[in-house]
Structure formats: C-alpha cells, structure tokens
Amino acid sequence: MAISVTEAIKPTTDVLQTYDINPTDVLAEDNITQTVTAPAVAPDDLLGIRKEVYSEYGVDESSEAYKTSKKAYQDALNKYNTEQLELGNRAVSMSKITGIRNQHTMANQNYLNNLLSAQELALEDYTSKKANANEIFAIREAQVAEKKALMLQFPDAGIKWGDSTDKIAKRLSEYQEEQEKKAEKNAYKEALRSMGMSTKGSRRELEERLRKINEDAYRQAKRTSDLQLEQLEISLAKARESLNQTETSAASFYGDNTTVGSSGPMSSSTPAFDFSFYGL
C-alpha cells in the first residue's frame, strides 16, 4: 500500500521535534553547509561535547604546542650530548678536551635553558587550559544528566533537549496542572462507576454530578486524588530542587571566574569523567 510523503517523513519529523528543531529548517542552505563542514554535536553526546569544549578552550592547540616545545628541547639536548661525545673522541690531550667541552657547554647552555623554559611554560599553559576545560565540561555534563533524568522521569511533560531551565520549569508546572486535573477526573469517574452512574463529561461535570449524588463519595474521591498528587508533588519538588542546584552551580561558576582569552570564564577542577582511556 502506497503511503504519502508526509507519512514517510513523520518518524524523522518526530525525532527532530524531540530536539526542538524545526523540520523546515533542516534543508536550509546554511544548515547544510554547517552539517558538511562543522556538524553540530548531539546535545547528549558527552564525548562530542568534551571534544568541542577542548577545542573551544584551546586544549588541543596548547597540547600540540607543548609537544612541539618538548621535542625541540629533547632534540637540542640530544644534539648537545652527541657533540660532547664527539669532542671527547678527538686526538688531543685530556685538558684540551675538557677546555673545548666547557666552551661548548657555555655556548649551548643559554639556548638549552631557553628551550627548557619554553617547554615548562607550554606545559603550564596546557595543564591550565585542560583543567579549565574540564571544569566547563563538568558543568555541561551535569546539565545533560539533569535534563536526561527529567525526560525519563516525566516523559509526558514534553521536555526537549533545546529547553532552557525556565522552559523546563514551565513544562513541569504545566505537567503538574494537567496531572492534577487528570487525577481528580479519574477519581470522580471511578466513584461514579462504582455507583453505576455515567462517567461521561468534563472533570467539572463529573465533580458536580458526584457531589449531587453523594457528598461523602465526592470527599473520598477528592482524598484519593490528593494522595496520588502528593507523591507527584514530592517528585516534582525534588526535580525542581535538583535542576535549580545544577543551574545555580553553573551560574556561580560563570559569575565567580575570570575570563580567559575570548572563549569565556574558566577555572580548574577534576573532571566528572576520566577520559584518559581515549588518549585525551
């Protein structure tokens, strides 16, 4: 059986909307160019995010600079040692060899010291940038974990990867209101069903019908729905608290740390995940 184009692309459209992406923008020229030249990292791809942060904060560049300076010093030191050995093999007196070696050392010492200093500075820069980037990544990781946990815990709340903290809070509030209405309506319907009465109608209509028939049954149904909502309220309160803590930590970090270069505020910290296994 033939299907329409709309039906064929619906699964893809659903996925895009999960990430808060407008399907009509996917084939835009700028988007295609970016996808080919610099594809965006998926919002829950921690390895990709870490790589992106490292690149943004100059870790890869500083790592290469350190490797280059280390090699330059090692090469110069090896050359110096080789020349010292060659000088010792000359067919001259030992005193003369000692004098020649001392002259050779004096001529090369400043150069070697400068290369060693450059290596130490490069290592310091690399270590600092890596620690700073790890701090940024730790914040990003916490935000991803928090959002993923909320999406799993409240799948019907409609939380999307592109949602801001305020948007998530709004979705949770709307979800809570919806669940409150649903719990009340279900409790009223159950009470009416037990009495053989019609369960058709809106929540308000069911409430009024039940109160007219049996006030006690109404109060019992209200208590039933309130107990159900108590647990939901506790879960939502914990979720909001956790979300606020994550964002407060991020805000505190960005507010308390100085800006390094043009990439933004950074500080040092132990990364939440150890990715040394991957050679990074």
C-alpha positions as CSV (number, residue, x, y, z in Angstrom):
1,M,0.0,0.0,0.0
2,A,1.4,3.4,-1.0
3,I,2.0,6.0,1.7
4,S,2.1,9.7,1.4
5,V,5.3,11.8,1.7
6,T,4.0,13.2,5.0
7,E,3.6,9.7,6.4
8,A,7.0,8.7,5.2
9,I,8.9,11.5,6.8
10,K,6.9,11.6,10.0
11,P,9.4,9.4,12.1
12,T,12.2,11.8,11.1
13,T,10.0,14.8,11.9
14,D,9.2,13.4,15.3
15,V,12.9,12.9,16.1
16,L,13.7,16.5,15.1
17,Q,10.9,17.9,17.2
18,T,12.3,16.0,20.2
19,Y,15.4,18.1,19.8
20,D,13.3,21.2,19.3
21,I,14.4,21.5,15.7
22,N,12.1,23.0,13.1
23,P,11.9,20.3,10.3
24,T,11.5,23.1,7.7
25,D,15.0,24.5,8.6
26,V,16.8,21.2,8.1
27,L,17.4,21.7,4.3
28,A,18.3,25.4,4.7
29,E,21.5,26.3,2.8
30,D,23.3,27.5,5.9
31,N,22.4,24.4,7.8
32,I,23.6,22.1,5.0
33,T,26.9,24.0,4.9
34,Q,27.4,23.6,8.6
35,T,26.4,19.9,8.5
36,V,29.1,19.3,5.9
37,T,31.9,21.5,7.3
38,A,31.2,21.5,11.0
39,P,28.4,19.2,12.1
40,A,26.9,20.1,15.5
41,V,27.4,17.8,18.4
42,A,24.3,16.0,19.7
43,P,23.1,17.5,22.9
44,D,23.5,14.3,24.8
45,D,26.8,13.2,23.3
46,L,29.3,13.6,26.2
47,L,32.3,12.6,24.2
48,G,31.4,15.0,21.5
49,I,30.7,17.8,24.0
50,R,34.0,17.2,25.7
51,K,35.8,17.3,22.3
52,E,34.0,20.5,21.4
53,V,34.9,22.2,24.8
54,Y,38.5,21.1,24.5
55,S,38.7,22.7,21.0
56,E,36.9,25.9,22.1
57,Y,39.1,26.4,25.1
58,G,42.4,25.8,23.2
59,V,43.3,22.5,24.9
60,D,44.2,20.7,21.7
61,E,46.2,23.7,20.4
62,S,48.1,24.0,23.7
63,S,48.8,20.3,23.7
64,E,50.4,20.5,20.3
65,A,52.4,23.5,21.4
66,Y,53.7,21.6,24.4
67,K,54.6,18.5,22.3
68,T,56.5,20.8,19.9
69,S,58.4,22.6,22.6
70,K,59.2,19.3,24.3
71,K,60.6,17.8,21.1
72,A,62.6,20.9,20.4
73,Y,64.3,20.7,23.8
74,Q,64.9,17.0,23.5
75,D,66.3,17.3,20.0
76,A,68.7,20.1,21.1
77,L,69.7,18.2,24.2
78,N,70.4,15.0,22.2
79,K,72.5,17.1,19.7
80,Y,74.4,18.7,22.5
81,N,75.2,15.3,24.1
82,T,76.2,13.8,20.8
83,E,78.6,16.8,20.2
84,Q,80.1,16.4,23.7
85,L,80.9,12.7,22.9
86,E,82.4,13.6,19.6
87,L,84.6,16.3,21.3
88,G,85.8,13.6,23.7
89,N,87.0,11.4,20.9
90,R,89.4,14.0,19.5
91,A,93.1,13.0,19.4
92,V,94.2,15.8,21.7
93,S,95.2,16.0,25.4
94,M,92.5,15.5,28.1
95,S,93.0,19.0,29.4
96,K,92.3,20.4,25.9
97,I,89.3,18.2,25.6
98,T,88.0,19.5,28.9
99,G,88.5,23.1,27.8
100,I,86.8,22.5,24.5
101,R,83.9,20.8,26.2
102,N,83.5,23.7,28.7
103,Q,83.4,26.2,25.8
104,H,80.8,24.0,24.0
105,T,78.7,23.9,27.2
106,M,78.9,27.7,27.7
107,A,77.9,28.2,24.0
108,N,74.8,26.0,24.2
109,Q,73.7,26.4,27.8
110,N,71.6,29.5,27.3
111,Y,69.9,28.0,24.3
112,L,69.1,24.8,26.1
113,N,67.8,26.8,29.1
114,N,65.6,28.8,26.9
115,L,64.1,25.7,25.3
116,L,63.6,24.1,28.6
117,S,61.8,27.3,29.9
118,A,59.6,27.3,26.8
119,Q,58.7,23.7,27.4
120,E,57.8,24.4,31.0
121,L,55.7,27.3,30.1
122,A,53.9,25.3,27.4
123,L,53.2,22.5,29.9
124,E,51.9,25.0,32.4
125,D,49.6,26.6,29.7
126,Y,48.4,23.1,28.6
127,T,47.7,21.9,32.1
128,S,45.8,25.1,33.0
129,K,43.7,25.1,29.9
130,K,42.9,21.4,30.2
131,A,41.8,21.9,33.9
132,N,39.7,24.9,32.9
133,A,38.1,23.0,30.0
134,N,37.4,20.0,32.4
135,E,35.5,22.4,34.7
136,I,33.4,23.6,31.8
137,F,32.8,20.1,30.7
138,A,31.7,19.0,34.2
139,I,29.1,21.7,34.1
140,R,27.8,20.7,30.7
141,E,27.8,17.1,31.7
142,A,25.7,17.8,34.8
143,Q,23.3,19.8,32.7
144,V,22.9,16.9,30.2
145,A,22.5,14.4,33.0
146,E,19.9,16.5,34.7
147,K,17.9,17.1,31.6
148,K,18.1,13.4,30.6
149,A,16.9,12.4,34.1
150,L,13.9,14.7,33.9
151,M,13.0,13.5,30.4
152,L,13.0,9.9,31.7
153,Q,11.2,10.6,34.9
154,F,8.5,12.8,33.4
155,P,8.2,11.5,29.8
156,D,4.8,13.2,29.3
157,A,6.0,16.6,30.4
158,G,7.3,17.3,26.9
159,I,10.8,18.3,27.9
160,K,13.1,18.8,25.0
161,W,16.9,19.0,24.6
162,G,16.7,22.6,23.5
163,D,14.7,23.8,26.5
164,S,16.2,26.3,28.8
165,T,15.9,26.0,32.6
166,D,12.9,28.4,32.6
167,K,11.2,26.4,29.8
168,I,11.7,23.2,31.7
169,A,10.3,24.7,34.9
170,K,7.3,25.9,32.9
171,R,6.7,22.5,31.3
172,L,6.9,20.8,34.7
173,S,4.3,23.3,36.1
174,E,2.0,22.6,33.1
175,Y,2.5,18.9,33.6
176,Q,1.6,19.2,37.2
177,E,-1.6,21.1,36.5
178,E,-2.5,18.5,33.8
179,Q,-1.9,15.6,36.2
180,E,-3.9,17.2,38.9
181,K,-6.9,17.5,36.6
182,K,-6.4,14.0,35.3
183,A,-6.1,12.5,38.9
184,E,-9.3,14.3,40.0
185,K,-11.2,13.3,36.9
186,N,-10.1,9.6,37.2
187,A,-11.1,9.6,40.9
188,Y,-14.6,11.0,40.1
189,K,-15.1,8.6,37.3
190,E,-14.1,5.6,39.5
191,A,-16.6,6.7,42.2
192,L,-19.4,7.2,39.7
193,R,-18.6,3.9,38.0
194,S,-18.9,2.1,41.4
195,M,-22.4,3.5,41.8
196,G,-23.4,2.6,38.3
197,M,-23.6,6.2,37.1
198,S,-22.5,7.7,33.9
199,T,-18.8,8.6,33.7
200,K,-19.1,10.8,30.6
201,G,-18.3,14.5,30.7
202,S,-15.6,17.0,31.7
203,R,-13.9,17.0,35.1
204,R,-16.1,19.8,36.4
205,E,-19.2,18.0,35.1
206,L,-18.2,14.7,36.8
207,E,-17.4,16.6,40.0
208,E,-20.8,18.3,40.1
209,R,-22.6,15.1,39.3
210,L,-20.8,13.2,42.1
211,R,-21.4,15.9,44.7
212,K,-25.1,16.0,43.9
213,I,-25.4,12.2,44.2
214,N,-23.2,11.5,47.2
215,E,-21.2,14.2,49.1
216,D,-19.3,11.6,51.1
217,A,-18.3,9.7,48.0
218,Y,-17.1,13.0,46.5
219,R,-14.9,13.8,49.5
220,Q,-13.4,10.3,49.4
221,A,-12.7,10.7,45.7
222,K,-11.0,14.0,46.4
223,R,-8.9,12.5,49.1
224,T,-7.9,9.7,46.8
225,S,-6.7,12.1,44.1
226,D,-4.9,14.3,46.7
227,L,-2.9,11.3,47.9
228,Q,-1.9,10.4,44.4
229,L,-0.9,14.0,43.8
230,E,1.1,14.2,47.0
231,Q,3.7,11.7,45.6
232,L,3.8,13.6,42.3
233,E,4.4,16.9,44.2
234,I,7.3,15.3,46.1
235,S,8.9,14.1,42.9
236,L,8.4,17.4,41.2
237,A,9.8,19.3,44.2
238,K,12.9,17.1,44.2
239,A,13.3,17.6,40.4
240,R,13.0,21.4,40.7
241,E,15.5,21.5,43.5
242,S,18.0,19.4,41.6
243,L,17.5,21.5,38.5
244,N,18.0,24.7,40.4
245,Q,21.1,23.4,42.1
246,T,22.6,22.4,38.8
247,E,21.9,25.8,37.3
248,T,23.0,27.7,40.5
249,S,26.3,25.9,40.4
250,A,26.8,26.8,36.7
251,A,25.8,30.5,37.4
252,S,28.1,30.6,40.4
253,F,31.0,29.3,38.3
254,Y,30.4,31.7,35.4
255,G,30.0,34.6,37.8
256,D,32.9,33.9,40.1
257,N,35.6,33.1,37.5
258,T,37.6,35.4,35.3
259,T,37.5,35.3,31.5
260,V,40.4,33.7,29.8
261,G,41.1,34.7,26.3
262,S,37.9,35.1,24.2
263,S,36.3,31.7,25.0
264,G,34.7,32.7,28.3
265,P,35.1,32.1,32.0
266,M,37.2,29.1,33.2
267,S,38.5,27.6,36.3
268,S,40.3,24.4,37.4
269,S,38.6,21.3,38.6
270,T,38.8,17.5,38.4
271,P,36.6,16.3,35.5
272,A,33.5,14.3,36.4
273,F,34.5,11.6,34.0
274,D,38.1,10.3,33.3
275,F,38.5,10.1,29.6
276,S,42.3,9.3,29.7
277,F,41.4,5.8,28.3
278,Y,40.6,7.6,25.0
279,G,44.0,9.2,24.9
280,L,42.6,12.7,25.6
